[in-house]
Amino acid sequence: MITKRIIPCLDVKNGRVVKGVQFEGLSDVSSPVALAEYYSNAGADELVFYDITASFEQRQLFTDILTEVASKIFIPLTVGGGINTVDDFDRVLKCGADKVSVNSGAIKNPDLIKEAALKYGDQCVVLSCDIKRVDGEFRLFAKGGREDTGINAIEWIKKGVSNGAGEIVVNSIDTDGVKNGFDIEMLKAVCDVVNVPVIASGGAGCSEDFIELFNEIPTIDAGLAASIFHFGEVKIKDLKLLLKENKINVRL
């Protein structure tokens, strides 16, 4: 049985971790370096670091903070934000990232996934998708959830995997920060069309939401969350013990 991963997410803006609701109303949480070190010691399986305004502000990711974060942790690190070229992959990997997450950059240049996968391997390329329901379909959004691309998200994900994306992060804008549970319908639609690891993001409000996620979608690989971990509402070690009690395989 595949071990399910629990992944905290650091949304970083102006050098600070922030959190909002449905990608809006961002409030300050903590230092990314301090928080990363805390999670590395608290039982997290991996860590995701997003420079959430890099694409919108059309700039490169803050590598100084990233380098410091990478130096403090002992778990795999996925990094995204402002990744537009293979050179951006190279720069971020040299700062200590294990995997690179691409979103808006791949929308602008769909060949980016293929180029990066050929150079660094599929396992290094993570396709992160911000998805929202529009007129009854799952629609792909760009620039931190600000821009409707008009692209069908499920078709986009299928294409991304065929081009070499080795992992998919599904960010549900509809459930982000609302804390009513993961977007099971959306996640099932993605898992039905790909055979690579899928990470669920957006909507976790309590430990039971992770139990529901892994029971409802046995093929999902990981659950990602931010505010419930940042504000101490759920402790990762306690969550994993509860998952184990519910016969969900996790690394303790």
N, C-alpha and C positions, 0 to 999 in steps of 0.2 A: 504494500500500500504506500502511495506517495505521501511523504511528510508535508503537511500543509504549513505554509509560511505566514508569519505575522510581521507586517512591515509598517513601521511609522513613516510618515511623510513630513518633510520639512519644506514648507512653502516660504521661500526667502525673498524679501523685498527690502532694498536699501540696507542690506546686511543684517536684517533681523527676520526671525521667523514670525509669520503672520497667519491669521486664519479668518475666513469669512464664511458667508452663507450664500450658496449658489454663485460662487466666484465674486461676490460683492461684499462691501462693508468690512474691509480688512481691519483687524485689530492686532496690536503688537502682542507677541507671546513671550519670546525669549531670544537668547543668543543661539545661533545655529551650532556653534562649536560646543557649548555647554550641553545643549539638548542632545546632540549627536553622541557625545561621550556617555551621557546618562543612558540612552537607549542601547548602546553597545554593551553596557554592563547590566542592563535590565532584562535581557533575554530576547531582544528583537532578533529576527532571523536575517534581516537585511534592512537597509535604510535607503530612502529615496530623497534626493535633494533637488528641488525645482527652483530655479531663479525665475519667478513667475512673471516678471515684467520685462525680461530681456527681449523677447520677440516683439512685444508691443512697442517697446522703446527703441527697437532696432539697434541693439547693442550686443556686445559679447557678454558671456556669463562672467560673474565675479570669481575669478580664479584664485585670488588670495584667500578668501574665506573658504573656498572649496578645498584648497591644499591643507589648510589648518584642520578642517573637519576630517579629511581622509587620514591625517596623521594621528588622530585621537581614537579611531575606531578599529575594531577587529572583526567586522562583519562586512559582507559585500555591500558596495555602494553604487547605486544607480543615480546618474546625474542628468538633468535636462534643463532647457531654457536657452533660447538663442542659438540652437544647434542648426546651422544652415549649410555647412560644408563638411567634407571629410577632414579638412584641417581642424575644424571645431572638435570633431571626434578625437583627433590626435592630441589637441591641447588639453581637453578634459581628462583623457586617459592618463596623460603625463602628470596631471595633478593628483592622481590616485584613484580615479573612478574605476570600477570594475565593468560597468555597463553604461551605455549612453542612451538616453531617452530622446527621441525625436518626435516632434509634433508638427508645428507650423512650418518648419524647415522642409519636411517631407511633402507637405501640401504644395509648397512653392516649387519644389523640385523632387518629383516622385522617384527619380533615379538615385537620389541620395541613399535610400535604404539599400539598394543593390550595390552601389559603390562601397559603402561602409561595410556591408556584409562580406564582400569579396576581400576587402583589405584586413578586417579584424575578426571575421567569423560571425555567423548568425547569432551565436550566444551573446555577443556584445551589443547587438542592436535591439533596442526596445522601442516599439511603436506605441506611443501614448496618444490616446484619442479622447478628446472632450466631446461628449455626445449629449444631445438633447432631443426630445420629441418635438417635431414640427410637422403639423398637418398629417399626423398619423404615421410618420416614418422616423427612424433613428437618423438624425442629421449630424454631420461632423462640423464642429466649430473650431475656429483658429484664434490665435493671439490671446491665449488665456481665457477662452470662452467668450470673447467679445464679438466674434465675427462668424456669421452663418456662411459656410462655404457653399451650401446647396448640394453637397456631396452626400450620397447615401453611406452611412457609417459602416454598415455590414459589408457592403461591396468594397469599400476602402480598405477595411481590415483584411479581407480575403486577398486583395491585391498586394497589400503590404507583406503578408506572410509568404506569398508566392515570390516576392522580390527578395526575401531573405531576412525579414524581421523574426527574431528568435523568441520574442516574448511580447505580449500585448498587455497594456494597462488600459482598462476601461474606466474612464472618469465620467460618472453620470452627473451632469449639471443639474438635472431635475432633483436629485437626492442629496447633492453636496451640502454638508453642514446642517442638514435638516434633522438628522439623527432619528429617522424613522425606519432605518434598515437599509440594506443594500438594494440596488435596483435589480432584483432577481430576473425579471422579464428581459431586460436589456442584456444581462450577463449570459443568460441561457441562449439568446439569439447569437451572441458572439461565439460561445463555446461550441455551438452546433456546427459552425463553419470552419473552425481552425483546429489544428492538431499540435499547437505550441502552447506553452504555459500562458494562462490568463490570470491577471491580477485584478481583483475587484476593488474599486475605489469610489467613495462617495456614499454617505448615508449611515455609517455605523454610529449607533447611539448608546449601545450597551453590549455586554459580552454575549447575550443571547442572539444578537444579530449575526455574530460570527458562526454560532451553532447552526442557525437557519441557513446561512450562506453555504456552508460545507455540506449540510444535509440535503438541501434543495438542489445543489449543483455539485455532485460528487467529483466531477472532472475539473472544477476550478482549483487553481494551484495556491492562491494566496489571497489574503484580505489585507487591504491597506487602509489606514485611518490616520487622522491628525489630531483634531481637538480633543477627542475622548482620552487620548494618551497624553497630550500636552498638558491638560488641566487635571490629570490624575483621576479622572472618572473611572477609568479602567486601567489596572496595572497589568502589564504584559505577562508576568509570571502567573498571576491569578487567572488570567484569561486562558493561558495554556493548560493549567491544571483542570479548569472547567471543561475545556475541549477534550482533554484526555479522559475525564470522567464520562463524557458523552461519546466515547469510542471514536474520537477523531484523532488521527495520528499527527502529533506535533513533536518538535524537538524540545525537550525540557532541559 
